[in-house]
Amino acid sequence: MPFAGKRILVTGAGSGIGRTAARLFRERGADLELVGRRLAALQDTLLDAHHIPLDHADEAAVAAFAASCPPLDGMFLAAGELRTGSVEGTPTADFEAMIAANLRGPWLMAHHLGPKLKDGASVVLVGSNIALRAIPDSAAYSVTKAGVHMLAKVLALEWASRGIRCNAIAPGPIHTTMVAVRLAASADPAADLARLAVVNPLKRLGTEVEVAALAAHLLSDESAWTTGAVITIDGGANAVY
Ligand SMILES: NC(=O)c1ccc[n+]([C@@H]2O[C@H](COP(=O)([O-])OP(=O)(O)OC[C@H]3O[C@@H](n4cnc5c(N)ncnc54)[C@H](OP(=O)(O)O)[C@@H]3O)[C@@H](O)[C@H]2O)c1
C-alpha cells in the first residue's frame, strides 16, 4: 500500500486514463481528490473520494478550489482533449480550445495548487508521444502537449528546493473515448485502429492500466530520483522510424 495516508489529486478522473489511475491509486491506499467537469462521471469512478466538478481552464474555479484543498502528496494531471486538423485547417477557436484544455488547465492547476503540495510530493503531467515527433492532422494538440512536456521540466526546476518532483508521461494511442471519437469520424474506423496498432514495435495499442501503473510509479517514492523527465509509453513507437 505505497499510497497509504497519502492524498493524491487526479484530473480527468471521470473517464479513460484518469479514471483507471484513480482506481489504481485508491487500491494502493490513496485518499483522492477527483477533478473533472461531470460530477456523475467522477462519482462513477469512485464514490469513496472527494469530487470536484470544475473546468481546469477556469481560473476562478481552480483558485476557489485551491483555497479549500487540503495538503497534497501528489497530483496526476490527466485531463485533456483532442481536436484534429492541420495548422492551416484548424479554426482558431479549436486552437484556443486546445490551449485551454491541454496547457492552460495544467498550468493553472500547478499555479494555484503548487502551494498545497507537501514537501517531497510528486506531480505527473500527461503529454503525448505525438508531441515528440510530428504526425499529420493533430497540429494544435501536438503543440499544446509539447508545452506540457516543458511545463514538467520547468516545474521540476522550480519545485526541487522543496523536494517536489515533476515528470511528464508521453503515451502513444490508448483506446479510450478520446481515440474512439477520433476513429468514429474516420471513413474506415477498423482500418485506422489497425494502423494505429502497428506503428510501434510491439504492434498493439497500450492500455489505461499500463499508463496508470507508470503514473503510480512516478508518484511513489520508488522513483525518488526521477524528475524533469518526459517518459514515453508507446510500445517503442518513438524509438523507431
Ligand atoms: N488516449 C490516448 O491515445 C492518449 C494518448 C496520449 C495522451 N493522452 C492524454 O491522456 C489524457 C487522458 O485522456 P484519455 O485518453 O483518458 O481521454 P478521455 O477519456 O477523453 O479523458 C479526458 C478527460 O479529461 C477531462 N477534461 C477534458 N477537458 C477538461 C477540462 N477543461 N476541465 C476538466 N477536465 C477536463 C474529461 O472530463 P470531463 O469531460 O468530465 O470534464 C475527461 O475525463 C489526456 O490528457 C490525453 O490528451 C491520451
The ligand as an SDF file (V2000), in Angstrom:
LIG
                    3D

 48 52  0  0  0  0  0  0  0  0999 V2000
   -5.9410    8.0420  -25.3810 N   0  0  0  0  0  0  0  0  0  0  0  0
   -4.7860    8.2820  -25.9760 C   0  0  0  0  0  0  0  0  0  0  0  0
   -4.4490    7.6630  -27.0000 O   0  0  0  0  0  0  0  0  0  0  0  0
   -3.8460    9.3040  -25.4180 C   0  0  0  0  0  0  0  0  0  0  0  0
   -2.5310    9.3450  -25.9210 C   0  0  0  0  0  0  0  0  0  0  0  0
   -1.6550   10.2900  -25.4140 C   0  0  0  0  0  0  0  0  0  0  0  0
   -2.0750   11.1630  -24.4290 C   0  0  0  0  0  0  0  0  0  0  0  0
   -3.3580   11.1000  -23.9660 N   0  0  0  0  0  0  0  0  0  0  0  0
   -3.7580   12.0390  -22.9250 C   0  0  0  0  0  0  0  0  0  0  0  0
   -4.2120   11.3100  -21.8170 O   0  0  0  0  0  0  0  0  0  0  0  0
   -5.1030   12.1180  -21.0570 C   0  0  0  0  0  0  0  0  0  0  0  0
   -6.3630   11.3450  -20.7530 C   0  0  0  0  0  0  0  0  0  0  0  0
   -7.0480   11.1140  -21.9680 O   0  0  0  0  0  0  0  0  0  0  0  0
   -7.9810    9.8430  -22.2100 P   0  0  0  0  0  0  0  0  0  0  0  0
   -7.4250    9.1170  -23.3510 O   0  0  0  0  0  0  0  0  0  0  0  0
   -8.2090    9.1390  -20.9430 O   0  0  0  0  0  0  0  0  0  0  0  0
   -9.2940   10.5590  -22.7660 O   0  0  0  0  0  0  0  0  0  0  0  0
  -10.7180   10.8430  -22.1510 P   0  0  0  0  0  0  0  0  0  0  0  0
  -11.3340    9.5640  -21.6980 O   0  0  0  0  0  0  0  0  0  0  0  0
  -11.4120   11.6560  -23.1520 O   0  0  0  0  0  0  0  0  0  0  0  0
  -10.4100   11.6830  -20.8480 O   0  0  0  0  0  0  0  0  0  0  0  0
  -10.1540   13.0500  -20.8840 C   0  0  0  0  0  0  0  0  0  0  0  0
  -10.6330   13.6170  -19.5690 C   0  0  0  0  0  0  0  0  0  0  0  0
  -10.2610   14.9680  -19.4950 O   0  0  0  0  0  0  0  0  0  0  0  0
  -11.3090   15.6650  -18.8610 C   0  0  0  0  0  0  0  0  0  0  0  0
  -11.2840   17.0650  -19.3080 N   0  0  0  0  0  0  0  0  0  0  0  0
  -11.1780   17.4990  -20.5750 C   0  0  0  0  0  0  0  0  0  0  0  0
  -11.2040   18.8340  -20.6070 N   0  0  0  0  0  0  0  0  0  0  0  0
  -11.3260   19.2250  -19.3210 C   0  0  0  0  0  0  0  0  0  0  0  0
  -11.4190   20.4820  -18.6970 C   0  0  0  0  0  0  0  0  0  0  0  0
  -11.3960   21.6150  -19.4110 N   0  0  0  0  0  0  0  0  0  0  0  0
  -11.5080   20.5400  -17.3470 N   0  0  0  0  0  0  0  0  0  0  0  0
  -11.5290   19.4100  -16.6220 C   0  0  0  0  0  0  0  0  0  0  0  0
  -11.4650   18.1810  -17.1570 N   0  0  0  0  0  0  0  0  0  0  0  0
  -11.3690   18.1100  -18.4840 C   0  0  0  0  0  0  0  0  0  0  0  0
  -12.5880   14.9600  -19.3000 C   0  0  0  0  0  0  0  0  0  0  0  0
  -13.5520   15.0310  -18.2810 O   0  0  0  0  0  0  0  0  0  0  0  0
  -14.9190   15.8070  -18.3790 P   0  0  0  0  0  0  0  0  0  0  0  0
  -15.3450   15.7520  -19.8200 O   0  0  0  0  0  0  0  0  0  0  0  0
  -15.8110   15.1230  -17.4460 O   0  0  0  0  0  0  0  0  0  0  0  0
  -14.5380   17.1550  -17.9190 O   0  0  0  0  0  0  0  0  0  0  0  0
  -12.1260   13.5220  -19.4010 C   0  0  0  0  0  0  0  0  0  0  0  0
  -12.3900   12.8180  -18.1940 O   0  0  0  0  0  0  0  0  0  0  0  0
   -5.3440   13.3660  -21.9060 C   0  0  0  0  0  0  0  0  0  0  0  0
   -4.5340   14.4160  -21.4220 O   0  0  0  0  0  0  0  0  0  0  0  0
   -4.9020   12.9390  -23.2780 C   0  0  0  0  0  0  0  0  0  0  0  0
   -4.5090   14.0350  -24.0740 O   0  0  0  0  0  0  0  0  0  0  0  0
   -4.2480   10.1870  -24.4270 C   0  0  0  0  0  0  0  0  0  0  0  0
  1  2  1  0
  2  3  2  0
  2  4  1  0
  4  5  1  0
  4 48  2  0
  5  6  2  0
  6  7  1  0
  7  8  2  0
  8  9  1  0
  8 48  1  0
  9 10  1  0
  9 46  1  0
 10 11  1  0
 11 12  1  0
 11 44  1  0
 12 13  1  0
 13 14  1  0
 14 15  2  0
 14 16  1  0
 14 17  1  0
 17 18  1  0
 18 19  2  0
 18 20  1  0
 18 21  1  0
 21 22  1  0
 22 23  1  0
 23 24  1  0
 23 42  1  0
 24 25  1  0
 25 26  1  0
 25 36  1  0
 26 27  1  0
 26 35  1  0
 27 28  2  0
 28 29  1  0
 29 30  1  0
 29 35  2  0
 30 31  1  0
 30 32  2  0
 32 33  1  0
 33 34  2  0
 34 35  1  0
 36 37  1  0
 36 42  1  0
 37 38  1  0
 38 39  2  0
 38 40  1  0
 38 41  1  0
 42 43  1  0
 44 45  1  0
 44 46  1  0
 46 47  1  0
M  CHG  2   8   1  16  -1
M  END
$$$$
